[in-house]
Amino acid sequence: MPDADIGAHGWMWVGIESTYGTPLDPSDGDAALGIYVPILSETLMYTEPDRYYSEQIRQETMHSDVKQSYYHVEGEIVMEVDARYMPYFMFASRHTTTKTGAATPWTYSSVPAGTGTTYPGGTAKGLSIAIVRDNVGFLYSGCIVGQYAFTVENGVLRVTMNMLGLNEAPFAGAVPVPTFAAPDLFGADSHGVYVAAAGTTPTFTAFDTTFNGFTETVNHNAEPQNRITRARSASYIKYGITEVSYDTELDFVSRAEYDNFVNLVKRALRFESINPGGVGGSWAAATSGFRITNYNTVYNTYETSLSGMADLVMATVNGRAIAIAGGSGYKMECISPTNIP
């Protein structure tokens, strides 16, 4: 009997597919086409929600047969945001992603795709994701990011990504030995939040120093679709409305932002992480960085109260980003050493 293992000995590999849904397999000569990605956890799985059990009447009181039904791949990947790996996941989503720069580091920019309600579509790409659990290989193909949730955890920027995919299969060959680059995490001295008047080119100046925590969610409301094609795997991924929101807690120091909530005043907001960080750090001088800019936001809720004698007076805030004329409602950017053709 083989020994059970802990998660520490597992690993994940990601490759961008040249043809959407056609898997790249790191056990079969494709390892150099992708990258080994360090993660905190994953829950990718073969999902068959409607397995068919026959209720034929045969003078029996139990189901008489079972047939496999349609399936797809779904699950979450939780990881620390590292600029080396984020561009792979930026391409595999409902965005138009471009790369600028002549040499390392390159800058990747993702804005909402103007068209495309299904996947594949536009310039977006699919991912093959290889997972090894207790030295057993699982290969998921046609994978895309349906939702991102960026948050600061103990001073470190993390992301939880909801993934959807088309196919699952075992490795074709032997499990390869992974190689990982040195980590480049965004720590407590990397982050800043800017607030300004809404616009396509907002003027961000000094940090807003009242933010206590920050979470931004980009949800494409993606759903797998199965069609009658003599195949059980998903045919494609359907996108719904893209919903962008943020949650935070603010030091309540004046009525200014509360009045903006009441009067529906639009604001621009940017969360930015850079390395090297510190007081003198800047996006222009960063060797790696990640930021998300919301060009047109509105407070959805703004709640403040006296919670206790010794408690700080805080505001609990939820905001939403909406479209803006002449530009994009939001943009994700990554300064990265990774060169994706």
ROTORBA-804896 format. One record per atom (N, C-alpha, C, CB): x, y, z. Coordinates in steps of 0.2 Angstrom, whole numbers, padded with zeros to 4 digits, always signed. Glycine has a CB too. Example, Ala and Ser with C-alpha at 12.3 -4.5 7.8 and 13.67 -1.06 7.14 Angstrom:
+0066-0028+0039/+0062-0022+0039/+0066-0016+0039/+0057-0022+0045/+0064-0011+0035/+0068-0005+0036/+0064+0000+0039/+0070-0003+0029/
***
This chain:
+0004-0006+0000/+0000+0000+0000/+0004+0006+0000/-0005+0000+0006/+0003+0011-0005/+0007+0017-0005/+0006+0021+0001/+0006+0021-0011/+0011+0025+0003/+0010+0030+0009/+0006+0036+0007/+0017+0032+0012/+0002+0039+0011/-0001+0045+0010/+0004+0051+0011/-0007+0046+0015/+0003+0056+0008/+0008+0062+0008/+0004+0068+0010/+0011+0062+0001/+0008+0073+0012/+0006+0080+0014/+0006+0084+0007/+0009+0083+0020/+0003+0090+0008/+0003+0095+0002/+0009+0097+0000/-0002+0100+0003/+0014+0098+0005/+0020+0101+0004/+0024+0098-0002/+0025+0101+0010/+0023+0091-0004/+0027+0088-0009/+0023+0089-0016/+0027+0081-0007/+0017+0092-0016/+0014+0093-0022/+0016+0099-0026/+0006+0093-0021/+0014+0100-0032/+0016+0106-0036/+0011+0107-0041/+0023+0105-0039/+0011+0113-0044/+0007+0115-0050/+0011+0118-0055/+0002+0121-0047/+0010+0117-0061/+0013+0120-0067/+0007+0123-0072/+0017+0114-0071/+0009+0128-0075/+0004+0132-0079/+0007+0133-0086/+0002+0138-0076/+0004+0132-0091/+0006+0134-0098/+0000+0137-0102/+0008+0127-0102/+0002+0142-0106/-0003+0145-0111/-0004+0141-0117/-0001+0152-0112/-0010+0139-0118/-0011+0134-0124/-0011+0138-0131/-0018+0131-0123/-0008+0136-0136/-0008+0139-0142/-0015+0138-0146/-0002+0136-0147/-0018+0132-0144/-0025+0131-0147/-0029+0130-0141/-0025+0125-0152/-0034+0134-0140/-0038+0134-0134/-0041+0127-0133/-0044+0139-0134/-0040+0124-0127/-0043+0117-0125/-0038+0111-0127/-0049+0116-0128/-0033+0113-0131/-0028+0107-0133/-0023+0107-0127/-0025+0109-0140/-0022+0102-0123/-0018+0102-0117/-0010+0102-0119/-0019+0096-0113/-0007+0106-0115/+0000+0106-0114/+0002+0101-0108/+0004+0113-0113/+0006+0096-0109/+0008+0091-0104/+0015+0092-0102/+0006+0084-0106/+0017+0094-0096/+0024+0094-0093/+0027+0088-0093/+0024+0098-0087/+0023+0082-0093/+0026+0075-0092/+0028+0073-0099/+0022+0071-0089/+0026+0077-0105/+0027+0074-0112/+0030+0079-0116/+0020+0072-0114/+0036+0082-0113/+0040+0087-0117/+0038+0094-0117/+0040+0084-0124/+0032+0096-0114/+0030+0103-0114/+0032+0107-0108/+0022+0103-0115/+0036+0104-0104/+0037+0108-0097/+0040+0115-0099/+0042+0104-0093/+0045+0116-0104/+0048+0122-0105/+0043+0127-0108/+0054+0121-0110/+0037+0125-0110/+0032+0130-0113/+0028+0133-0108/+0027+0126-0118/+0029+0131-0101/+0025+0134-0096/+0030+0136-0090/+0020+0130-0094/+0027+0136-0084/+0031+0138-0078/+0028+0135-0072/+0031+0146-0077/+0032+0133-0067/+0030+0130-0061/+0028+0135-0056/+0036+0125-0058/+0022+0135-0054/+0019+0141-0050/+0018+0139-0043/+0013+0143-0053/+0022+0142-0038/+0020+0141-0031/+0014+0143-0029/+0026+0144-0027/+0010+0139-0025/+0003+0141-0023/+0003+0140-0015/-0002+0137-0027/-0003+0142-0013/-0004+0141-0006/-0009+0135-0005/-0007+0147-0002/-0014+0134-0010/-0019+0129-0010/-0022+0129-0017/-0024+0129-0004/-0025+0123-0018/-0029+0123-0024/-0035+0117-0023/-0025+0121-0031/-0040+0118-0027/-0046+0113-0027/-0049+0112-0034/-0052+0116-0022/-0044+0112-0039/-0047+0110-0045/-0049+0103-0045/-0041+0111-0051/-0055+0102-0049/-0057+0095-0049/-0062+0094-0055/-0062+0094-0043/-0062+0088-0057/-0067+0085-0062/-0074+0086-0059/-0065+0078-0064/-0079+0089-0062/-0085+0090-0059/-0091+0088-0064/-0086+0098-0058/-0094+0083-0062/-0100+0080-0065/-0106+0081-0061/-0098+0072-0067/-0110+0086-0062/-0115+0088-0058/-0121+0083-0059/-0117+0095-0058/-0122+0081-0064/-0129+0077-0066/-0128+0070-0068/-0133+0081-0071/-0124+0066-0065/-0123+0059-0067/-0130+0056-0067/-0119+0055-0062/-0132+0052-0072/-0138+0049-0073/-0139+0042-0070/-0140+0049-0081/-0144+0042-0066/-0146+0035-0063/-0153+0033-0066/-0146+0035-0056/-0153+0027-0069/-0159+0025-0073/-0165+0023-0068/-0158+0020-0078/-0171+0025-0069/-0176+0023-0065/-0181+0018-0069/-0180+0029-0062/-0178+0014-0073/-0182+0009-0077/-0186+0005-0072/-0178+0005-0081/-0192+0004-0074/-0196-0001-0069/-0195-0008-0072/-0204+0001-0070/-0192-0012-0067/-0189-0019-0069/-0191-0024-0063/-0182-0019-0070/-0196-0022-0060/-0198-0026-0054/-0192-0026-0048/-0200-0033-0055/-0189-0020-0048/-0184-0018-0043/-0186-0012-0040/-0177-0018-0047/-0183-0011-0034/-0184-0004-0030/-0178+0000-0030/-0187-0006-0023/-0173-0002-0034/-0166+0002-0035/-0165+0004-0042/-0160-0002-0032/-0161+0009-0043/-0159+0011-0049/-0156+0005-0053/-0154+0017-0049/-0157+0005-0059/-0155-0001-0063/-0149+0000-0067/-0160-0003-0067/-0147+0006-0068/-0141+0008-0072/-0139+0015-0071/-0142+0007-0080/-0132+0016-0073/-0130+0023-0072/-0126+0025-0078/-0125+0024-0065/-0126+0031-0080/-0122+0033-0086/-0119+0040-0084/-0127+0035-0092/-0113+0041-0087/-0109+0047-0086/-0113+0052-0090/-0102+0046-0088/-0112+0058-0087/-0116+0064-0090/-0110+0069-0092/-0121+0068-0085/-0112+0075-0094/-0108+0081-0095/-0103+0082-0089/-0111+0087-0098/-0097+0085-0090/-0093+0087-0085/-0089+0093-0087/-0088+0081-0083/-0086+0096-0082/-0081+0102-0083/-0076+0102-0077/-0085+0109-0084/-0072+0107-0078/-0067+0107-0072/-0068+0114-0069/-0060+0108-0075/-0068+0114-0062/-0069+0120-0058/-0065+0119-0052/-0076+0121-0057/-0064+0125-0048/-0060+0125-0042/-0057+0132-0041/-0055+0119-0042/-0053+0132-0035/-0050+0138-0034/-0042+0137-0033/-0052+0141-0027/-0039+0142-0035/-0031+0143-0034/-0030+0149-0029/-0027+0143-0040/-0027+0147-0024/-0025+0153-0019/-0017+0153-0019/-0028+0151-0012/-0015+0159-0020/-0008+0160-0021/-0006+0167-0018/-0005+0159-0028/+0000+0168-0016/+0003+0175-0015/+0004+0178-0022/+0010+0175-0011/+0003+0184-0023/+0004+0188-0029/+0011+0189-0030/+0000+0195-0029/+0014+0186-0036/+0021+0186-0038/+0021+0188-0045/+0025+0179-0036/+0024+0194-0047/+0024+0196-0053/+0026+0192-0059/+0028+0203-0054/+0030+0187-0057/+0033+0182-0062/+0027+0178-0064/+0038+0177-0058/+0022+0176-0061/+0017+0172-0063/+0010+0175-0065/+0016+0167-0057/+0009+0181-0062/+0002+0184-0063/+0001+0185-0071/+0002+0191-0060/+0005+0187-0075/+0003+0188-0082/+0000+0182-0085/+0009+0189-0086/+0002+0175-0083/-0001+0170-0086/-0009+0170-0085/+0002+0163-0083/-0011+0172-0079/-0018+0172-0077/-0021+0178-0079/-0018+0171-0069/-0018+0183-0081/-0021+0189-0084/-0023+0188-0091/-0016+0195-0084/-0019+0184-0095/-0021+0182-0102/-0027+0178-0102/-0015+0178-0105/-0028+0173-0097/-0033+0168-0097/-0039+0171-0093/-0031+0162-0094/-0042+0176-0096/-0048+0179-0093/-0051+0184-0098/-0046+0183-0086/-0057+0187-0096/-0061+0191-0100/-0057+0198-0101/-0068+0192-0097/-0051+0198-0103/-0048+0204-0104/-0044+0204-0111/-0043+0205-0098/-0043+0210-0113/-0038+0211-0118/-0031+0213-0115/-0040+0217-0123/-0026+0209-0115/-0020+0209-0112/-0014+0211-0117/-0018+0203-0108/-0011+0216-0115/-0005+0218-0120/+0001+0218-0116/-0006+0225-0123/+0007+0217-0119/+0014+0218-0116/+0018+0223-0119/+0017+0211-0117/+0021+0227-0115/+0025+0233-0118/+0032+0232-0115/+0022+0240-0116/+0037+0235-0118/+0044+0235-0116/+0048+0231-0121/+0044+0231-0109/+0055+0233-0121/+0060+0229-0125/+0064+0224-0122/+0064+0234-0128/+0064+0224-0115/+0068+0219-0111/+0065+0219-0104/+0075+0221-0111/+0068+0214-0100/+0065+0214-0094/+0066+0220-0089/+0068+0208-0090/+0062+0222-0085/+0055+0219-0084/+0050+0222-0090/+0052+0220-0077/+0045+0217-0091/+0040+0219-0096/+0034+0221-0092/+0038+0213-0101/+0030+0225-0095/+0023+0228-0092/+0017+0225-0095/+0023+0235-0091/+0013+0221-0092/+0007+0218-0095/+0001+0222-0092/+0006+0211-0092/-0003+0224-0097/-0009+0228-0095/-0015+0224-0097/-0009+0235-0098/-0020+0223-0093/-0027+0220-0095/-0033+0225-0093/-0027+0213-0090/-0036+0226-0099/-0043+0230-0098/-0048+0225-0100/-0042+0236-0103/-0055+0227-0098/-0060+0223-0100/-0061+0222-0107/-0067+0226-0097/-0062+0216-0110/-0063+0215-0117/-0069+0218-0119/-0063+0207-0118/-0069+0222-0125/-0075+0226-0127/-0080+0221-0130/-0073+0230-0133/-0078+0215-0132/-0083+0210-0135/-0081+0204-0132/-0083+0210-0142/-0086+0199-0133/-0084+0192-0131/-0088+0190-0125/-0077+0191-0129/-0093+0186-0126/-0097+0183-0120/-0096+0176-0119/-0105+0185-0122/-0092+0173-0124/-0090+0166-0123/-0083+0165-0123/-0094+0162-0128/-0080+0160-0121/-0073+0159-0122/-0072+0152-0125/-0070+0158-0114/-0068+0152-0130/-0063+0157-0132/-0066+0163-0136/-0057+0154-0136/-0062+0169-0135/-0065+0175-0139/-0059+0180-0138/-0071+0177-0136/-0059+0184-0143/-0054+0190-0143/-0047+0188-0143/-0056+0194-0137/-0043+0191-0139/-0036+0190-0138/-0034+0185-0132/-0032+0196-0138/-0040+0183-0128/-0039+0179-0122/-0036+0172-0124/-0045+0179-0118/-0033+0169-0119/-0030+0163-0120/-0032+0158-0115/-0022+0163-0120/-0031+0151-0116/-0033+0146-0111/-0027+0144-0108/-0037+0141-0114/-0027+0141-0102/-0022+0138-0098/-0023+0130-0098/-0021+0141-0091/-0017+0127-0098/-0016+0120-0096/-0013+0120-0089/-0012+0115-0101/-0016+0117-0084/-0014+0117-0077/-0013+0110-0075/-0019+0121-0073/-0006+0108-0073/-0004+0102-0071/-0004+0102-0063/+0002+0099-0074/-0007+0097-0060/-0006+0097-0053/-0004+0090-0051/-0013+0098-0049/+0001+0090-0046/+0003+0083-0044/+0001+0083-0036/+0011+0083-0045/-0002+0078-0035/-0004+0076-0028/-0002+0069-0026/-0012+0077-0027/+0002+0069-0021/+0005+0062-0019/+0008+0059-0025/+0000+0058-0016/+0012+0062-0029/+0016+0060-0035/+0011+0057-0040/+0021+0055-0033/+0005+0059-0040/+0000+0057-0045/-0002+0064-0049/-0007+0054-0042/-0001+0063-0056/-0003+0069-0060/-0010+0070-0063/+0002+0068-0066/-0012+0076-0062/-0019+0078-0065/-0018+0083-0070/-0024+0080-0059/-0021+0083-0076/-0020+0088-0081/-0026+0091-0083/-0016+0085-0087/-0027+0098-0082/-0033+0101-0083/-0032+0106-0089/-0036+0105-0077/-0036+0106-0094/-0035+0110-0100/-0041+0115-0102/-0033+0106-0106/-0040+0120-0106/-0045+0125-0107/-0047+0129-0101/-0051+0121-0110/-0042+0130-0097/-0044+0133-0090/-0044+0141-0091/-0039+0131-0085/-0049+0144-0088/-0049+0152-0088/-0050+0154-0080/-0054+0154-0093/-0049+0160-0079/-0051+0163-0073/-0057+0166-0073/-0045+0169-0071/-0062+0164-0069/-0069+0167-0069/-0069+0172-0064/-0074+0161-0067/-0065+0172-0059/-0065+0178-0054/-0059+0178-0050/-0071+0176-0049/-0056+0185-0049/-0051+0186-0045/-0053+0190-0039/-0046+0191-0049/-0050+0188-0033/-0051+0192-0027/-0044+0193-0024/-0055+0188-0022/-0042+0199-0024/-0035+0202-0022/-0036+0204-0015/-0032+0207-0026/-0032+0202-0010/-0033+0205-0003/-0026+0205+0000/-0037+0200+0001/-0025+0209+0005/-0019+0210+0009/-0020+0205+0015/-0017+0217+0011/-0015+0200+0016/-0016+0196+0022/-0009+0196+0026/-0017+0188+0020/-0010+0199+0032/-0003+0200+0036/+0002+0204+0032/+0000+0193+0038/-0001+0209+0029/+0004+0213+0025/+0006+0211+0018/+0010+0214+0029/+0004+0205+0016/+0006+0202+0010/+0000+0201+0005/+0009+0194+0011/+0001+0203-0001/-0004+0203-0006/-0005+0196-0009/-0002+0208-0012/-0011+0194-0008/-0013+0187-0011/-0019+0188-0015/-0015+0183-0004/-0020+0182-0019/-0026+0182-0024/-0029+0175-0023/-0023+0183-0031/-0036+0175-0024/-0039+0169-0024/-0043+0169-0031/-0045+0168-0018/-0042+0164-0035/-0044+0164-0042/-0049+0158-0043/-0039+0163-0047/-0055+0159-0045/-0060+0154-0046/-0059+0152-0054/-0067+0157-0045/-0057+0146-0055/-0055+0143-0061/-0061+0139-0064/-0049+0139-0061/-0062+0139-0071/-0066+0135-0074/-0062+0132-0080/-0073+0138-0077/-0063+0125-0082/-0060+0122-0088/-0064+0117-0091/-0053+0119-0085/-0061+0115-0097/-0065+0110-0101/-0064+0103-0100/-0063+0112-0108/-0057+0101-0099/-0055+0094-0099/-0051+0092-0093/-0052+0092-0105/-0051+0086-0091/-0047+0083-0086/-0044+0076-0089/-0050+0082-0079/-0038+0075-0088/-0034+0069-0090/-0028+0067-0085/-0032+0069-0097/-0026+0061-0085/-0020+0060-0082/-0014+0062-0086/-0019+0052-0080/-0008+0062-0083/-0002+0064-0086/-0001+0058-0092/+0004+0064-0082/+0002+0060-0097/+0004+0055-0102/+0010+0051-0101/+0005+0059-0109/+0015+0055-0097/+0021+0052-0095/+0023+0052-0088/+0027+0055-0099/+0029+0051-0086/+0031+0051-0079/+0031+0058-0076/+0038+0048-0079/+0030+0058-0070/+0029+0064-0066/+0036+0068-0066/+0027+0064-0059/+0037+0074-0069/+0043+0077-0070/+0045+0080-0063/+0043+0082-0075/+0051+0082-0062/+0054+0085-0056/+0053+0093-0057/+0061+0083-0055/+0050+0096-0053/+0049+0104-0054/+0055+0108-0052/+0042+0106-0050/+0055+0114-0055/+0060+0119-0053/+0057+0125-0052/+0066+0119-0059/+0058+0129-0047/+0055+0135-0045/+0060+0141-0045/+0051+0134-0038/+0058+0147-0047/+0062+0153-0046/+0061+0155-0039/+0059+0158-0051/+0066+0159-0037/+0065+0162-0030/+0059+0167-0030/+0072+0167-0029/+0056+0167-0024/+0050+0171-0023/+0051+0178-0023/+0046+0169-0016/+0046+0182-0025/+0047+0190-0025/+0040+0192-0023/+0049+0192-0033/+0039+0192-0017/+0032+0193-0014/+0031+0201-0013/+0031+0189-0008/+0025+0203-0012/+0024+0210-0011/+0022+0211-0003/+0018+0213-0015/+0026+0213+0001/+0025+0214+0008/+0022+0220+0010/+0032+0212+0012/+0023+0221+0017/+0019+0227+0020/+0022+0234+0018/+0020+0226+0027/+0028+0234+0016/+0031+0240+0013/+0030+0241+0006/+0038+0241+0015/+0026+0237+0003/+0025+0237-0005/+0019+0241-0007/+0025+0231-0008/+0014+0242-0002/+0007+0244-0004/+0005+0251-0003/+0002+0240-0001/+0001+0254-0007/-0002+0260-0007/-0009+0260-0010/+0003+0266-0010/-0013+0265-0007/-0020+0266-0010/-0021+0273-0012/-0025+0263-0005/-0023+0275-0018/-0024+0281-0020/-0031+0282-0021/-0019+0283-0026/-0034+0288-0020/-0041+0290-0022/-0040+0297-0025/-0045+0291-0015/-0045+0298-0030/-0045+0304-0034/-0052+0305-0037/-0039+0304-0039/-0053+0310-0040/-0059+0311-0044/-0059+0306-0050/-0060+0319-0047/-0065+0304-0051/-0066+0299-0057/-0064+0302-0063/-0073+0296-0057/-0062+0298-0068/-0060+0300-0075/-0056+0295-0078/-0056+0307-0074/-0055+0296-0085/-0051+0291-0089/-0043+0292-0087/-0052+0292-0096/-0041+0298-0085/-0034+0299-0083/-0034+0302-0076/-0030+0303-0088/-0036+0299-0071/-0036+0302-0064/-0030+0304-0062/-0039+0297-0059/-0030+0310-0058/-0023+0312-0055/-0022+0310-0048/-0023+0320-0055/-0018+0304-0048/-0017+0302-0041/-0011+0305-0038/-0016+0294-0041/-0011+0307-0032/-0005+0311-0029/-0003+0307-0023/-0007+0318-0027/-0004+0309-0017/-0002+0306-0011/-0006+0300-0009/-0002+0311-0005/-0004+0295-0006/-0008+0290-0003/-0013+0292+0001/-0003+0285+0001/-0019+0288+0001/-0024+0289+0006/-0022+0285+0012/-0031+0287+0004/-0021+0288+0018/-0018+0284+0024/-0024+0281+0028/-0014+0289+0028/-0030+0281+0026/-0035+0279+0031/-0038+0272+0030/-0041+0284+0030/-0035+0269+0025/-0037+0262+0023/-0034+0257+0028/-0035+0260+0016/-0039+0253+0031/-0037+0247+0035/-0039+0241+0032/-0040+0248+0042/-0035+0238+0028/-0036+0232+0024/-0039+0234+0017/-0041+0228+0028/-0039+0229+0013/-0042+0230+0006/-0043+0224+0002/-0037+0235+0002/-0049+0223-0001/-0050+0217-0005/-0054+0219-0011/-0054+0212-0001/-0051+0218-0017/-0054+0219-0023/-0056+0213-0027/-0050+0224-0028/-0062+0213-0029/-0065+0207-0033/-0067+0208-0040/-0071+0204-0029/-0065+0205-0045/-0067+0205-0052/-0070+0199-0054/-0060+0207-0056/-0077+0199-0054/-0081+0193-0056/-0084+0193-0062/-0086+0192-0050/-0082+0189-0067/-0085+0188-0074/-0091+0184-0074/-0079+0186-0079/-0093+0181-0068/-0099+0177-0068/-0099+0172-0074/-0105+0181-0069/-0093+0168-0074/-0092+0163-0079/-0096+0157-0078/-0085+0162-0080/-0098+0153-0083/-0102+0147-0082/-0100+0142-0088/-0109+0148-0082/-0098+0136-0086/-0097+0131-0091/-0103+0129-0095/-0094+0124-0088/-0102+0128-0102/-0108+0126-0106/-0106+0119-0110/-0109+0131-0111/-0111+0115-0110/-0110+0108-0113/-0115+0108-0119/-0111+0102-0108/-0113+0106-0125/-0117+0105-0130/-0117+0098-0133/-0115+0110-0136/-0121+0096-0137/-0121+0089-0140/-0116+0089-0145/-0129+0087-0143/-0110+0086-0144/-0105+0086-0148/-0101+0079-0148/-0100+0091-0146/-0104+0074-0146/-0101+0067-0145/-0095+0068-0140/-0099+0064-0151/-0096+0072-0135/-0090+0073-0130/-0094+0075-0124/-0085+0078-0133/-0091+0072-0118/-0094+0074-0112/-0091+0081-0109/-0093+0069-0107/-0085+0082-0111/-0082+0088-0108/-0085+0095-0110/-0074+0088-0110/-0084+0100-0107/-0087+0106-0108/-0085+0109-0115/-0086+0112-0103/-0090+0112-0118/-0089+0114-0125/-0086+0121-0125/-0095+0115-0129/-0088+0126-0120/-0085+0132-0120/-0087+0135-0113/-0087+0137-0126/-0084+0141-0111/-0086+0145-0105/-0090+0151-0107/-0080+0147-0101/-0096+0152-0104/-0100+0158-0105/-0098+0163-0100/-0107+0156-0105/-0098+0169-0102/-0097+0175-0097/-0103+0178-0096/-0091+0180-0099/-0104+0181-0090/-0110+0185-0089/-0108+0192-0088/-0114+0183-0082/-0111+0196-0083/-0110+0203-0082/-0103+0203-0078/-0115+0206-0078/-0099+0207-0080/-0093+0208-0076/-0094+0213-0070/-0087+0211-0080/-0093+0211-0064/-0094+0214-0058/-0088+0216-0054/-0100+0211-0053/-0086+0222-0053/-0080+0224-0050/-0082+0228-0043/-0075+0228-0054/-0079+0225-0038/-0081+0228-0031/-0075+0228-0027/-0087+0225-0028/-0075+0233-0022/-0070+0232-0017/-0073+0233-0010/-0064+0238-0018/-0069+0230-0005/-0071+0231+0002/-0066+0233+0006/-0074+0224+0005/-0067+0237+0011/-0062+0240+0016/-0065+0243+0022/-0057+0245+0012/-0060+0245+0026/-0062+0248+0032/-0058+0255+0033/-0061+0244+0039/-0061+0260+0034/-0058+0267+0034/-0058+0270+0041/-0061+0271+0029/-0053+0273+0043/-0053+0278+0048/-0058+0283+0047/-0046+0281+0050/-0063+0284+0051/-0068+0289+0050/-0066+0296+0053/-0075+0287+0053/-0063+0301+0049/-0060+0307+0051/-0064+0313+0049/-0053+0307+0049/-0069+0312+0044/-0073+0318+0042/-0079+0315+0038/-0069+0323+0038/-0084+0320+0037/-0090+0318+0033/-0088+0318+0025/-0095+0323+0034/-0082+0320+0023/-0081+0321+0016/-0083+0314+0012/-0074+0322+0015/-0080+0309+0013/-0082+0303+0009/-0089+0300+0011/-0077+0297+0011/-0091+0301+0017/-0098+0299+0018/-0103+0303+0014/-0100+0300+0026/-0102+0310+0013/-0106+0314+0009/-0105+0312+0002/-0104+0321+0010/-0099+0309+0000/-0099+0307-0007/-0103+0301-0008/-0091+0305-0009/-0104+0297-0003/-0108+0291-0003/-0115+0293-0004/-0107+0286+0003/-0117+0298+0000/-0124+0300+0000/-0126+0303-0006/-0126+0305+0006/-0121+0307-0009/-0123+0311-0015/-0121+0308-0021/-0119+0318-0015/-0119+0301-0021/-0117+0297-0027/-0111+0301-0031/-0123+0296-0031/-0106+0303-0028/-0101+0306-0031/-0096+0301-0033/-0097+0311-0026/-0094+0301-0039/-0089+0296-0042/-0082+0297-0040/-0090+0295-0050/-0079+0291-0039/-0072+0292-0037/-0067+0287-0041/-0071+0291-0029/-0061+0289-0042/-0056+0284-0045/-0052+0281-0039/-0051+0287-0050/-0050+0275-0039/-0047+0272-0034/-0041+0267-0037/-0051+0268-0029/-0035+0267-0034/-0030+0263-0036/-0027+0259-0030/-0025+0267-0040/-0026+0253-0031/-0022+0249-0026/-0016+0247-0030/-0026+0243-0023/-0010+0248-0027/-0003+0247-0030/+0002+0244-0025/+0000+0254-0033/+0005+0239-0028/+0010+0235-0024/+0017+0235-0029/+0008+0228-0022/+0022+0237-0026/+0029+0237-0029/+0034+0234-0025/+0030+0245-0031/+0040+0232-0029/+0046+0230-0026/+0051+0233-0031/+0047+0222-0026/+0056+0236-0028/+0057+0238-0021/+0052+0243-0018/+0064+0240-0019/+0050+0242-0012/+0045+0246-0009/+0048+0252-0005/+0040+0242-0005/+0045+0253+0001/+0047+0258+0005/+0045+0265+0003/+0055+0258+0005/+0047+0270+0007/+0044+0277+0007/+0046+0280+0000/+0047+0282+0012/+0052+0278-0003/+0054+0281-0009/+0053+0277-0015/+0061+0282-0009/+0049+0272-0014/+0047+0268-0020/+0042+0271-0025/+0045+0261-0018/+0043+0269-0031/+0038+0271-0036/+0037+0266-0041/+0040+0278-0039/+0031+0267-0045/+0029+0262-0050/+0035+0262-0055/+0022+0263-0053/+0037+0268-0057/+0042+0269-0063/+0048+0266-0061/+0043+0277-0064/+0050+0266-0055/+0057+0263-0053/+0056+0256-0051/+0060+0267-0047/+0050+0253-0051/+0049+0246-0048/+0053+0241-0053/+0042+0244-0047/+0055+0236-0050/+0058+0230-0054/+0052+0225-0055/+0064+0227-0051/+0047+0225-0050/+0041+0221-0051/+0036+0225-0047/+0042+0214-0047/+0030+0224-0050/+0024+0227-0047/+0017+0224-0050/+0024+0234-0049/+0012+0226-0046/+0005+0224-0048/+0001+0230-0045/+0003+0217-0045/-0004+0232-0050/-0009+0237-0047/-0015+0236-0051/-0006+0244-0048/-0021+0238-0048/-0027+0238-0051/-0030+0245-0050/-0032+0232-0048/-0032+0248-0056/-0035+0255-0055/-0042+0254-0057/-0031+0259-0060/-0047+0257-0053/-0054+0258-0055/-0055+0265-0056/-0058+0256-0048/-0057+0267-0063/-0057+0274-0065/-0064+0277-0063/-0057+0274-0072/-0069+0273-0061/-0075+0276-0060/-0079+0272-0055/-0080+0277-0067/-0079+0274-0049/-0082+0270-0043/-0087+0274-0040/-0077+0267-0038/-0091+0270-0036/-0096+0273-0032/-0097+0269-0026/-0103+0273-0036/-0098+0272-0020/-0099+0269-0014/-0106+0265-0014/-0098+0274-0008/-0106+0259-0013/-0112+0255-0013/-0115+0255-0005/-0111+0248-0015/-0110+0254+0000/-0112+0255+0007/-0107+0259+0010/-0114+0248+0010/-0109+0263+0015/-0104+0267+0019/-0107+0267+0026/-0102+0274+0016/-0104+0263+0031/-0107+0262+0037/-0102+0264+0043/-0110+0255+0038/-0105+0268+0047/-0101+0270+0053/-0105+0271+0059/-0097+0277+0051/-0102+0269+0065/-0105+0269+0071/-0100+0269+0077/-0110+0262+0072/-0103+0270+0083/-0099+0270+0089/-0100+0263+0092/-0102+0275+0094/-0095+0258+0090/-0095+0251+0092/-0094+0250+0099/-0091+0247+0087/-0090+0254+0102/-0088+0253+0109/-0084+0258+0112/-0084+0246+0110/-0083+0259+0119/-0080+0264+0122/-0073+0265+0120/-0080+0264+0129/-0069+0259+0119/-0062+0259+0117/-0061+0258+0110/-0059+0254+0121/-0066+0257+0106/-0065+0256+0099/-0064+0262+0095/-0071+0252+0096/-0060+0262+0090/-0059+0267+0085/-0065+0268+0081/-0053+0266+0080/-0067+0274+0079/-0072+0276+0075/-0070+0274+0068/-0075+0283+0076/-0074+0269+0065/-0072+0267+0058/-0078+0267+0053/-0069+0260+0058/-0076+0267+0047/-0082+0266+0042/-0080+0259+0038/-0082+0272+0037/-0086+0255+0038/-0085+0249+0034/-0088+0251+0027/-0089+0243+0037/-0084+0249+0022/-0086+0252+0015/-0086+0246+0010/-0081+0257+0013/-0091+0247+0006/-0091+0242-0001/-0092+0247-0006/-0096+0237+0000/-0087+0247-0011/-0088+0251-0017/-0088+0247-0024/-0082+0256-0018/-0091+0249-0029/-0092+0246-0035/-0089+0250-0041/-0099+0244-0037/-0085+0247-0045/-0083+0250-0051/-0088+0250-0057/-0076+0248-0053/-0089+0255-0061/-0094+0255-0067/-0090+0257-0073/-0100+0259-0065/-0093+0256-0078/-0090+0258-0085/-0089+0266-0085/-0094+0256-0091/-0085+0268-0089/-0084+0276-0090/-0083+0277-0097/-0077+0278-0086/-0086+0283-0099/-0086+0285-0106/-0079+0286-0109/-0091+0291-0108/-0077+0284-0114/-0070+0285-0117/-0064+0281-0114/-0069+0292-0116/-0066+0276-0110/-0060+0273-0107/-0063+0266-0104/-0057+0277-0101/-0059+0263-0100/-0061+0257-0097/-0063+0258-0089/-0055+0252-0097/-0067+0254-0087/-0069+0254-0080/-0064+0253-0075/-0075+0250-0079/-0059+0248-0077/-0054+0246-0073/-0048+0244-0077/-0056+0241-0067/-0042+0243-0074/-0036+0240-0078/-0032+0237-0073/-0032+0246-0082/-0030+0231-0074/-0024+0227-0070/-0018+0228-0074/-0026+0220-0069/-0012+0229-0070/-0006+0230-0073/-0001+0226-0069/-0004+0238-0074/+0004+0223-0072/+0009+0219-0069/+0016+0221-0072/+0008+0212-0069/+0021+0223-0068/+0028+0224-0070/+0031+0217-0069/+0032+0230-0067/+0034+0213-0074/+0036+0206-0073/+0042+0205-0076/+0030+0202-0075/+0046+0200-0074/+0052+0198-0077/+0050+0192-0083/+0057+0195-0072/+0044+0190-0083/+0042+0185-0087/+0040+0188-0094/+0036+0181-0084/+0043+0184-0099/+0042+0186-0106/+0037+0181-0109/+0049+0187-0110/+0031+0183-0110/+0026+0179-0114/+0025+0181-0121/+0019+0179-0110/+0027+0177-0126/+0027+0179-0133/+0020+0182-0135/+0029+0174-0137/
***
